[in-house]
Amino acid sequence: MGSECPRDAGIAPARILTKTNVGVIGTGLIADFAHLPAYREAGATVVAVADVVESRATRMAKKYEVAHVYTDYRRLLEREDIEAVSVCVPNYLHAPIVLDALAAGKHVLVEKPMAMNLAEAKAMEAAAERAGRILMVGFNSRFRPDVVKLRRLIEAGKFGDLYFAEIGYIRRRGYPSGWFTVKAESGGGPVVDIGIHALDFTRYLAGSPLPVSVVASTQTKFGACAVEDGTWESSDVREGLRDGKIFDVEDFATAWIRFDTGLAMTLTTAWTANVARDRVYSNLLGSLAGASIDSYHSIHKRGRGGSDAEQIDVFTEEAGMVCDIAVPYRSIATHNAEIRHFLRVIEGAEAPVMSARDGVVMQAILDAIYQSADQQREVAVSI
Ligand SMILES: NC(=O)c1ccc[n+]([C@@H]2O[C@H](COP(=O)([O-])OP(=O)(O)OC[C@H]3O[C@@H](n4cnc5c(N)ncnc54)[C@H](O)[C@@H]3O)[C@@H](O)[C@H]2O)c1
């Protein structure tokens, strides 16, 4: 009676209902695609939204039945009935808005990348510690079911010593527009936009090692001239409030990263590249086994964190033979899982699977990639 079956150890978190009241700052694409519906699904009450474009905020408030709309996010932060906020604004606004939110005593989920540079990220981490509030960065790929399952296998010791990772996040055609392609507003191109996901989930799989040095190269070969663009165009471009003409970031990058565990990682990322199809991949080599996560995204699956194949391939030896093992999984909406987790952490019901420190470490890698590409040499990473 009452005995627990170890087979029930959950992969997919159970549906929970939360009492947490939240606010959403920035009501553009990711708020509409992920945060607002995910809070609703988790049972949280979105008390207020804020956006400088009032018509957009009002439209989103109506769509998601949110009672209060502000054009100045500071008015939202003054509300004592809001315990936590999502920060879903362009990257250059992450640091100032997160610092204000923490000073107002809110828990914060800030979209990736954490900030524009390492100094900003460290200031945000320190502010969260001072305020005694949770600060998480939107690394939703950690909730991909293939990542969750592979991590369980790695933690169970099935891979031995992980010493190499070949990773990538590549789109054949798919550069976003508006602020995304303006360095002063985004901080960079596909490295900070999509490459960051492959970097973060692979580092997580590898047990969160620290970066030691980076060699990188960035290129801009297409800019805003590629055909079939604009899948992730910013809300302002979509609504005709600005054009997408400025493009002063990279559209391709490759990097070689050395970690303190001895792990070597190669990253390739692109918004535009003459390849067969969009791909998110992480090929890991360990002393006992290797694994391949390789998502061949059709355009319609983009952002859902799954693949058409829905299978992790593991390469190992069993009973004196080389063996291939296929681990099946079902794709899920990773943002929903991330936001449910954020709420559960606030409520003390789950230990965080990511911290402000993970955002800081990632920011150090991003900074080093651009520094190495600029200086055309290997650079040491210090955090
Ligand atoms: N995790 C993911 O998969 C994922 C996917 C897409 C975007 N993102 C991240 O989400 C963030 C937002 O991206 P997006 O695609 O939604 O961009 P977007 O341009 O569609 O939306 C940004 C919104 O912020 C609003 N805004 C700007 N300044 C503001 C201010 N001072 N106060 C309040 N609102 C303000 C804009 O008016 C706009 O509505 C970025 O950091 C991006 O990197 C993450």
The ligand as an ORCA input file, in Angstrom:
! r2SCAN-3c Opt
* xyz 0 1
  N      12.978     31.827    -25.896
  C      12.624     31.962    -27.160
  O      12.399     30.974    -27.852
  C      12.467     33.338    -27.746
  C      11.879     33.485    -29.001
  C      11.711     34.778    -29.518
  C      12.145     35.880    -28.778
  N      12.731     35.696    -27.574
  C      13.221     36.854    -26.783
  O      12.088     37.587    -26.316
  C      12.380     38.971    -26.276
  C      11.316     39.720    -27.081
  O      11.319     39.239    -28.418
  P      10.014     39.339    -29.341
  O      10.227     38.418    -30.485
  O       8.805     39.179    -28.535
  O      10.160     40.858    -29.846
  P       8.972     41.857    -30.269
  O       9.644     43.022    -30.899
  O       7.924     41.123    -31.021
  O       8.330     42.285    -28.865
  C       8.990     43.126    -27.952
  C       7.933     44.009    -27.300
  O       8.568     44.823    -26.286
  C       7.919     46.081    -26.330
  N       8.715     47.116    -25.674
  C       9.761     47.804    -26.163
  N      10.198     48.691    -25.247
  C       9.405     48.528    -24.157
  C       9.364     49.165    -22.876
  N      10.235     50.116    -22.527
  N       8.403     48.773    -21.998
  C       7.502     47.811    -22.336
  N       7.501     47.182    -23.536
  C       8.448     47.543    -24.417
  C       7.730     46.323    -27.827
  O       6.801     47.374    -28.080
  C       7.259     44.963    -28.275
  O       5.856     44.835    -28.205
  C      13.795     39.113    -26.807
  O      14.699     39.171    -25.737
  C      14.022     37.840    -27.587
  O      15.385     37.453    -27.647
  C      12.888     34.449    -27.042
*
